[in-house]
Amino acid sequence: MPKITTKTTIADSARKQMTEYVKSEFGEKYLAPTPRFYKNTSKNAQEAHEAIRPAKANVTSTQVSKDLGLQYGKLYEIIWRRALATQMADAITESTVVMVDGGKGAYTLKANGSILVFEGFLKISPYALEDKRLPDFIANEKLGFVNSASEFHETLPPPRYNDASIIKTLEEKGIGRPSTYATIISTIESRGYIEREESRFKPTSVGIAVNDFLVENFSTVDDIPFTAAMEDQLDQIANGEKKWVPVLKEFYKPFEETLDKVKDAKRVKIEVEQTNELCLECKKGNLVIRTGRFGKFLSCSTFPDCKFTKPLVQETNLICPKDGGKIVIKKTKRGRRFYGCSNYPKCDFAAWKLEDIKSATV
């Protein structure tokens, strides 16, 4: 069943407009039996705000492309199709499951098939279903063995978070509010706890060290249920349902005791990355990659005896499309990763993604 995500509230006037358009364009059978209403999955969502939807259901992407340009037309089409699909009938599929018994002690084989009986919302949705037809079978019939084959499948780790997936997780866990999601991400990024690799977040050695320290010493606070419960209590204070002094007193007393205990805690050691490059100053130690406030840099392994440092330049195998220099990996002041030319400032070419460089080179 289709559904608008993030904000799911639609004004009655807009819903009526959509149903009238679907009825006139596709026929009454493509309408949902009753108007559809969707609840916000996030308890922090603000119901007063509508979902992103077309202002007028009868305005197509062709008109938008003509008036505003192709890119805006493509974006509008996604919104338009998604919004109208929420008020359309369910798609109907016919599924078949065939179980084949291999004999005594053998494996039972299973095959699934399905065909689309009625399009419903798929009439307008870009997510088309392909029929997966099975041959005709008769119950208890004997099948002839043709051949067998085995396939190797490796379980992959879950993908790293990106902006959208981490916000979705925060919503599901009841942490943060729509107005604070961007601040949460920018804070951990600016402090060097995470870095971006192809638009996904990767924890840095600093981030891992900080997390380990918090888990070890502040387990009651560094806890998802605790954070969600505290946010709920702060909301209740804001709504006048609770007094702020008792709430903060209940939290701060045990927190203060924990703070006193960890004041003299052992300094967290941040792992360094080894290199085979000899220190240019003391000629004794090798250069290692350390992580500082402004990102990674090279320093001598004998520090603090030798205080030699130099910037770390991460090269790629790509050529700058502007002047032919080498493309290197750099970071903004907030820690966001980007690609630039090694000949900067003579060449100011920069890009956020590798794809942008490749497309500029072609």
Secondary structure, 3 states (H helix, E strand, C coil): CCCCCCCCCCCHHHHHHHHHHHHHHHCHHHECCCCCCCCCCCCCCCCCCCCCCCCCCCCCHHHHHHHHCHHHHHHHHHHHHHHHHCCECCCEEEEEEEEEECCCCCCEEEEEEEEEEECHHHHCCCCCCCCECCCCCCCCCCCCCCCCCCCCCCCCCCCCCCHHHHHHHHHHHCCCCCCCHHHHHHHHHHCCCEEEECCEEEECHHHHHHHHHHHHHCCCCCCHHHHHHHHHHHHHHHCCCCCHHHHHHHHHHHHHHHHHHHCCCCCCCCCCEEEEEECCCCCCCEEEEEEECCEEEEEECCCCCCCCEEECCEEEEEECCCCCCEEEEEECCCCCEEEEECCCCCCCCEECCHHHHHHHHC
